[in-house]
């Protein structure tokens, strides 16, 4: 990011002439343009927008937040709106139409050409959360009975208007997807070869009603630039391109981070969310965790006679709970990542248990020795057997936490639920309760109280 250039333009924005501003904006990369736009007030941002070239305008409208899209539509001259929306990719245009208010939607619709309206109406038939909600109807497709030379000529005539020319799909007379080839293969194949003789017949595709996150993972797992979308009769409807998949994966990651932080999953930007929406995201899980956390008070009450006889034990409660929680979170994070990438499956649960037993034991013994040394030689200083009680307890707490953190996501995923919910504070709360119980029980046995 060229932050110096962005700050320089922002600081002198009002003093720049139109010609100078236009020249400076052309020098900025897309992400720097987005940063500059976010720093300007309403009037300045409109002035900036009007001095962008057409390609920059299209990229900016496609990437800014929904409230900013609507504000721009309301403030821009009609001619600008028409030019921008005619240039936008159909799938991006549909995203804008679905995001803005009915009034702004009407303003957009009235400025579209007949061809753009037809493409938009076609895409609006599909649910925005399904695979078809990501696709563009602009792709290249040929019949199997044409030659390579004819196909290359077809690409030259029509390639400028499509999303990508790397893949050329092969369809029959009913538009059913029967094969695919690439521009690279076409260029290195004799012009007289029939497409049916050189196409790949096993095509990776997705149904139009598949969840878009699942479609995104299929494209990513197969290292594809684009993914064809078909209906129930295998008729080719459109393609999903990699740039759209990146947005889906980013939104999914954002939702997972929220869930791991015990918040309702949402990909909304923090800046755009209202105070009430932020409260609604946070308060339900905080209430659940508060109630669950009070169980630790019951554990402390249960072992009150032990605590009164060995008051030093209460000093190490934070160490026990935090170390146990951290161990469990580390294990669960590895499992959730493995499940997301397909590296780990439920059938691997035996291997996971074996590994976490060994890893948990090694980590527990290491941390146990550390806490014994720290307890004996550093303030407040406790007796050797008391330190042994704390250290031994920590070994079993870390071992237990590692096992729970490794197994729980697999079990939750097997039940068809979202393991990210278990990976954050809820997992820590469960481990806190169990860890304290283990801590006090082992201390009671070693200290014979």
Phi, psi and omega per residue, in radians:
X1 nan 2.316 3.108
X2 -1.605 1.284 -3.044
X3 -1.146 -0.546 3.130
X4 -1.114 -0.762 3.128
X5 -1.127 -0.707 3.121
X6 -1.086 -0.826 -3.130
X7 -1.147 -0.627 3.134
X8 -1.141 -0.783 3.117
X9 -1.134 -0.724 -3.133
X10 -1.088 -0.748 -3.077
X11 -1.181 -0.574 -3.076
X12 -1.935 0.362 -2.997
X13 -0.991 -0.828 -3.065
X14 -1.186 -0.401 -3.089
X15 -1.583 -0.194 -3.082
X16 -1.348 2.359 3.031
X17 -1.255 2.851 -3.127
X18 -1.035 -0.747 -3.119
X19 -1.146 -0.743 3.126
X20 -1.153 -0.741 3.136
X21 -1.066 -0.793 -3.142
X22 -1.057 -0.721 -3.135
X23 -1.167 -0.750 -3.131
X24 -1.161 -0.661 -3.131
X25 -1.164 -0.600 3.121
X26 -1.122 -0.443 -3.096
X27 -1.397 -0.255 -3.060
X28 -1.491 2.475 3.002
X29 -1.267 2.877 -3.071
X30 -0.983 -0.815 -3.079
X31 -1.155 -0.527 3.072
X32 -1.246 -0.613 3.060
X33 -1.077 -0.754 3.137
X34 -1.095 -0.717 3.126
X35 -1.113 -0.787 3.141
X36 -1.091 -0.761 -3.131
X37 -1.028 -0.704 -3.105
X38 -1.214 -0.351 -3.110
X39 -1.536 -0.244 -3.040
X40 -1.602 2.684 3.044
X41 -1.388 -3.133 -3.005
X42 -1.017 -0.879 -3.097
X43 -1.138 -0.720 -3.131
X44 -1.155 -0.708 -3.110
X45 -1.148 -0.632 3.088
X46 -1.160 -0.745 3.103
X47 -1.067 -0.769 3.106
X48 -1.032 -0.814 -3.085
X49 -1.045 -0.742 -3.102
X50 -1.166 -0.320 -3.133
X51 -1.755 0.117 3.041
X52 -1.460 2.716 2.995
X53 -1.361 2.985 -2.983
X54 -1.072 -0.748 -3.129
X55 -1.089 -0.716 3.105
X56 -1.138 -0.692 3.114
X57 -1.065 -0.792 -3.134
X58 -1.085 -0.796 3.137
X59 -1.091 -0.701 -3.115
X60 -1.166 -0.836 3.138
X61 -1.065 -0.627 -3.113
X62 -1.250 -0.359 -2.990
X63 -2.006 -0.224 3.127
X64 -1.367 2.934 -3.085
X65 -1.220 2.865 -3.104
X66 -1.064 -0.782 3.092
X67 -1.061 -0.637 3.132
X68 -1.226 -0.618 3.065
X69 -1.051 -0.816 -3.115
X70 -1.125 -0.714 -3.138
X71 -1.091 -0.731 3.125
X72 -1.101 -0.762 -3.125
X73 -1.044 -0.679 -3.124
X74 -1.236 -0.522 -3.006
X75 -1.685 -0.357 -3.043
X76 -1.403 2.617 3.010
X77 -1.099 2.635 -3.087
X78 -0.987 -0.725 -3.109
X79 -1.061 -0.666 3.105
X80 -1.151 -0.754 3.138
X81 -1.036 -0.830 -3.099
X82 -1.058 -0.820 -3.091
X83 -1.111 -0.749 -3.097
X84 -1.157 -0.830 -3.061
X85 -1.247 -0.482 3.053
X86 -1.214 -0.480 -3.091
X87 -1.538 -0.355 -3.076
X88 -1.198 2.612 3.000
X89 -1.118 2.518 -3.073
X90 -0.974 -0.709 -3.115
X91 -1.179 -0.632 3.081
X92 -1.199 -0.666 3.121
X93 -1.114 -0.718 3.105
X94 -1.105 -0.691 3.096
X95 -1.032 -0.733 3.117
X96 -1.130 -0.812 -3.110
X97 -1.061 -0.697 -3.125
X98 -1.286 -0.399 -3.032
X99 -1.518 -0.569 -2.987
X100 -1.521 2.999 -3.122
X101 -1.233 2.845 3.115
X102 -0.975 -0.649 -3.134
X103 -1.139 -0.826 3.122
X104 -1.165 -0.626 3.115
X105 -1.066 -0.714 3.122
X106 -1.120 -0.696 3.123
X107 -1.105 -0.692 3.107
X108 -1.152 -0.860 -3.047
X109 -1.049 -0.698 -3.085
X110 -1.153 -0.346 -3.085
X111 -1.727 0.024 -3.112
X112 -1.477 2.592 3.035
X113 -1.300 2.927 -3.141
X114 -1.060 -0.693 3.140
X115 -1.149 -0.764 3.127
X116 -1.136 -0.671 3.105
X117 -1.108 -0.693 3.141
X118 -1.118 -0.795 3.106
X119 -1.100 -0.736 -3.107
X120 -1.150 -0.770 3.116
X121 -1.066 -0.661 3.110
X122 -1.078 -0.807 -3.103
X123 -1.266 -0.542 -3.139
X124 -1.195 -0.204 3.096
X125 -1.184 -0.386 -2.986
X126 -1.772 2.647 3.102
X127 -1.170 2.338 -3.079
X128 -1.172 -0.306 3.124
X129 -1.606 -0.090 3.115
X130 -1.584 2.972 3.140
X131 -1.011 -0.679 -3.133
X132 -1.127 -0.380 3.095
X133 -1.233 -0.236 3.125
X134 -1.741 -0.279 -2.923
X135 -1.412 2.799 2.978
X136 -1.999 2.473 3.116
X137 -1.449 0.071 -3.115
X138 -1.683 1.777 -3.126
X139 -2.584 2.986 3.108
X140 -1.866 2.254 3.113
X141 -2.475 2.463 3.130
X142 -2.296 2.906 3.063
X143 -1.481 2.740 -3.087
X144 -1.260 -0.287 -3.042
X145 -1.670 0.348 3.055
X146 -1.800 2.821 -3.139
X147 -1.557 2.908 3.084
X148 -1.066 -0.738 3.132
X149 -1.069 -0.742 3.104
X150 -1.121 -0.652 -3.141
X151 -1.149 -0.723 3.124
X152 -1.123 -0.699 3.075
X153 -1.099 -0.679 3.106
X154 -1.090 -0.716 3.121
X155 -1.115 -0.729 3.140
X156 -1.087 -0.642 -3.105
X157 -1.342 -0.599 -2.956
X158 -2.049 -0.156 -3.020
X159 -1.143 -0.462 -3.073
X160 -1.163 -0.402 -3.053
X161 -1.712 0.027 -3.080
X162 -1.867 2.934 -3.065
X163 -1.227 -0.750 3.130
X164 -2.593 2.521 3.119
X165 -1.870 0.115 -3.064
X166 -1.222 -0.734 3.116
X167 -1.817 2.376 3.013
X168 -2.086 2.079 -3.065
X169 -1.569 2.640 -3.122
X170 -1.995 2.188 -3.098
X171 -2.217 2.692 3.073
X172 -1.527 -2.965 -3.077
X173 -1.174 -0.304 3.092
X174 -1.712 0.186 -3.141
X175 1.208 0.328 3.084
X176 -1.360 2.382 -3.103
X177 -1.285 2.086 -3.099
X178 -2.157 -0.117 -3.141
X179 -3.072 3.066 3.115
X180 -2.660 2.602 2.997
X181 -2.444 2.990 -3.118
X182 -2.062 2.767 3.109
X183 -1.054 -0.660 3.134
X184 -1.063 -0.818 3.140
X185 -1.119 -0.654 3.124
X186 -1.103 -0.745 -3.090
X187 -1.161 -0.462 -3.105
X188 -1.845 0.343 3.088
X189 -2.078 2.517 -3.130
X190 -0.998 2.414 -3.076
X191 -1.016 -0.487 -3.080
X192 -1.475 -0.116 -3.137
X193 -1.200 2.407 3.096
X194 -1.342 2.483 -3.135
X195 -1.029 -0.659 -3.120
X196 -1.080 -0.407 -3.116
X197 -1.518 -0.214 -3.083
X198 -2.187 -0.062 -3.103
X199 -1.328 2.740 3.021
X200 -1.537 2.157 -3.036
X201 -1.535 -0.438 3.115
X202 -1.547 1.675 -3.046
X203 -1.748 2.241 3.019
X204 -1.344 2.067 -3.126
X205 -2.486 2.963 3.112
X206 -2.304 2.699 3.072
X207 -1.341 2.663 -3.100
X208 -1.105 -0.475 -3.096
X209 -1.684 0.174 3.072
X210 -1.234 2.535 3.073
X211 -1.046 2.392 -3.030
X212 -1.133 -0.504 3.104
X213 -1.184 -0.683 3.095
X214 -1.147 -0.724 3.098
X215 -1.086 -0.700 3.129
X216 -1.075 -0.719 -3.138
X217 -1.204 -0.584 3.100
X218 -1.140 -0.785 3.114
X219 -1.076 -0.768 -3.118
X220 -1.157 -0.751 -3.091
X221 -1.149 -0.504 -3.114
X222 -1.702 0.089 3.108
X223 0.935 0.804 -3.121
X224 -1.706 2.667 3.026
X225 -1.485 -0.557 3.117
X226 -2.556 2.709 -3.077
X227 -2.271 2.120 -3.132
X228 -1.275 2.522 3.115
X229 -1.979 2.242 -3.113
X230 -2.148 2.801 3.070
X231 -1.612 -2.953 -3.094
X232 -1.150 -0.265 3.117
X233 -1.819 0.250 -3.134
X234 1.154 0.355 3.073
X235 -1.410 2.334 -3.096
X236 -1.251 2.145 -3.123
X237 -1.794 -0.623 -3.083
X238 3.096 -2.980 3.126
X239 -2.330 2.597 3.015
X240 -1.789 2.197 -3.123
X241 -1.712 2.818 -3.009
X242 -1.103 -0.582 -3.116
X243 -1.136 -0.588 3.091
X244 -1.255 -0.584 3.124
X245 -1.168 -0.637 3.109
X246 -1.011 -0.738 3.126
X247 -1.078 -0.736 -3.137
X248 -1.121 -0.796 -3.137
X249 -1.109 -0.673 3.100
X250 -1.111 -0.763 3.124
X251 -1.139 -0.711 3.121
X252 -1.105 -0.735 3.125
X253 -1.102 -0.721 3.113
X254 -1.064 -0.783 3.136
X255 -1.103 -0.700 3.135
X256 -1.143 -0.682 3.100
X257 -1.090 -0.747 3.101
X258 -1.052 -0.775 -3.114
X259 -1.134 -0.692 3.118
X260 -1.183 -0.376 3.050
X261 -1.636 0.251 3.119
X262 1.081 0.826 3.045
X263 -2.277 2.701 3.084
X264 -1.072 2.271 -3.099
X265 -1.120 2.315 3.103
X266 -2.869 2.519 3.119
X267 -1.726 0.167 -3.142
X268 -1.113 2.559 3.077
X269 -1.275 2.474 -3.137
X270 -1.036 -0.740 -3.084
X271 -1.085 -0.612 -3.073
X272 -1.494 -0.275 -3.075
X273 -1.369 2.459 3.094
X274 -1.321 2.834 3.114
X275 -1.032 -0.785 -3.111
X276 -1.095 -0.656 3.118
X277 -1.159 -0.679 3.097
X278 -1.129 -0.688 3.102
X279 -1.112 -0.785 -3.127
X280 -1.111 -0.541 3.085
X281 -1.173 -0.651 -2.941
X282 -1.678 -0.680 -2.928
X283 -1.144 -0.634 -3.106
X284 -1.038 -0.874 -3.119
X285 -1.225 -0.600 3.088
X286 -1.078 -0.653 3.104
X287 -1.136 -0.791 3.119
X288 -1.064 -0.797 -3.121
X289 -1.177 -0.587 3.079
X290 -1.082 -0.829 -3.139
X291 -1.127 -0.762 3.126
X292 -1.122 -0.656 -3.128
X293 -1.159 -0.467 3.134
X294 -1.188 -0.260 3.092
X295 -1.095 -0.507 3.117
X296 -1.085 -0.524 3.085
X297 -1.159 -0.588 3.078
X298 -1.166 -0.651 3.101
X299 -1.131 -0.790 3.116
X300 -1.076 -0.687 3.124
X301 -1.159 -0.682 -3.133
X302 -1.078 -0.638 -3.100
X303 -1.775 0.390 -3.100
X304 -1.027 -0.750 3.105
X305 -1.038 -0.697 3.112
X306 -1.120 -0.756 -3.125
X307 -1.115 -0.681 3.126
X308 -1.164 -0.517 3.136
X309 -1.486 -0.323 3.135
X310 -2.517 1.336 -3.005
X311 -1.109 -0.377 -3.135
X312 -1.080 -0.415 -3.097
X313 -1.031 -0.611 -3.088
X314 -1.172 -0.438 -3.137
X315 -1.160 -0.475 -3.053
X316 -1.762 0.073 3.098
X317 -1.015 -0.813 3.116
X318 -1.043 -0.662 3.141
X319 -1.125 -0.787 -3.121
X320 -1.089 -0.865 -3.068
X321 -1.191 -0.726 -3.114
X322 -1.198 -0.745 -3.133
X323 -1.165 -0.729 3.083
X324 -1.087 -0.791 3.122
X325 -1.084 -0.728 3.129
X326 -1.136 -0.700 3.127
X327 -1.113 -0.781 3.126
X328 -1.123 -0.703 -3.135
X329 -1.147 -0.688 3.099
X330 -1.053 -0.829 -3.120
X331 -1.116 -0.797 -3.096
X332 -1.156 -0.611 3.109
X333 -1.105 -0.744 3.097
X334 -1.091 -0.715 -3.134
X335 -1.172 -0.775 -3.113
X336 -1.118 -0.709 3.094
X337 -1.127 -0.734 3.121
X338 -1.117 -0.685 3.092
X339 -1.148 -0.683 -3.100
X340 -1.173 -0.633 -3.107
X341 -1.564 -0.132 -3.114
X342 1.473 0.041 -3.132
X343 -1.190 -0.600 -3.101
X344 -2.056 2.378 3.082
X345 -2.239 2.942 -3.077
X346 -1.060 -0.544 -3.134
X347 -1.121 -0.249 3.131
X348 -1.540 0.147 -3.021
X349 -1.066 -0.604 3.107
X350 -1.091 -0.780 3.107
X351 -1.132 -0.680 3.122
X352 -1.085 -0.802 3.135
X353 -1.048 -0.809 -3.119
X354 -1.077 -0.789 -3.120
X355 -1.152 -0.775 -3.108
X356 -1.187 -0.537 3.051
X357 -1.067 -0.847 -3.111
X358 -1.191 -0.853 -3.126
X359 -1.085 -0.783 -3.138
X360 -1.092 -0.685 3.140
X361 -1.169 -0.778 3.133
X362 -1.102 -0.808 3.128
X363 -1.126 -0.715 -3.134
X364 -1.097 -0.775 3.124
X365 -1.113 -0.739 3.137
X366 -1.078 -0.869 -3.125
X367 -1.197 -0.552 3.104
X368 -1.106 -0.764 3.095
X369 -1.090 -0.745 -3.141
X370 -1.040 -0.784 -3.072
X371 -1.260 -0.527 3.075
X372 -1.148 -0.840 3.129
X373 -1.074 -0.779 3.138
X374 -1.115 -0.713 -3.099
X375 -1.169 -0.599 -3.091
X376 -1.440 -0.741 -2.943
X377 -1.745 -0.226 -3.126
X378 -2.042 2.642 3.140
X379 -0.995 2.543 0.111
X380 -1.394 -0.125 3.102
X381 1.329 2.145 3.123
X382 -2.287 2.895 -3.132
X383 -1.158 2.766 -3.053
X384 -1.050 -0.798 -3.119
X385 -1.165 -0.572 3.078
X386 -1.145 -0.723 3.104
X387 -1.144 -0.651 3.084
X388 -1.068 -0.702 3.126
X389 -1.069 -0.761 3.124
X390 -1.163 -0.791 -3.110
X391 -1.106 -0.775 3.127
X392 -1.103 -0.706 3.103
X393 -1.066 -0.723 -3.112
X394 -1.122 -0.621 3.099
X395 -1.006 -0.862 -3.086
X396 -1.266 -0.574 3.105
X397 -1.152 -0.782 3.124
X398 -1.134 -0.722 3.112
X399 -1.071 -0.828 3.125
X400 -1.087 -0.783 -3.095
X401 -1.130 -0.711 3.122
X402 -1.106 -0.717 3.119
X403 -1.137 -0.829 -3.138
X404 -1.096 -0.767 3.134
X405 -1.107 -0.523 3.125
X406 -1.445 -0.646 -3.047
X407 -1.481 -0.724 -3.018
X408 -0.966 -0.837 3.130
X409 -1.033 -0.635 3.125
X410 -1.149 -0.751 3.134
X411 -1.168 -0.756 3.137
X412 -1.092 -0.758 3.124
X413 -1.127 -0.663 3.122
X414 -1.101 -0.566 3.125
X415 -1.408 0.014 3.112
X416 1.453 0.242 3.135
X417 -1.780 3.018 -3.077
X418 -1.590 1.960 -3.102
X419 -1.204 -0.299 -3.137
X420 -1.117 -0.472 3.128
X421 -1.136 -0.572 -3.092
X422 -1.448 -0.218 -2.950
X423 -1.460 -0.266 -3.059
X424 -1.768 -2.299 -3.057
X425 -1.040 -0.555 -3.139
X426 -1.109 -0.759 3.071
X427 -1.056 -0.764 -3.136
X428 -1.090 -0.673 3.137
X429 -1.129 -0.770 3.119
X430 -1.070 -0.771 -3.126
X431 -1.187 -0.601 3.093
X432 -1.012 -0.856 -3.093
X433 -1.121 -0.868 -3.128
X434 -1.171 -0.672 -3.119
X435 -1.121 -0.720 3.101
X436 -1.119 -0.699 3.120
X437 -1.083 -0.802 3.105
X438 -1.068 -0.774 -3.114
X439 -0.999 -0.921 -3.074
X440 -1.241 -0.612 3.137
X441 -1.150 -0.803 -3.133
X442 -1.183 -0.696 3.087
X443 -1.062 -0.705 3.128
X444 -1.081 -0.735 -3.108
X445 -1.164 -0.820 -3.084
X446 -1.203 -0.718 -3.100
X447 -1.495 -0.133 3.115
X448 0.960 0.843 3.130
X449 -1.866 nan nan
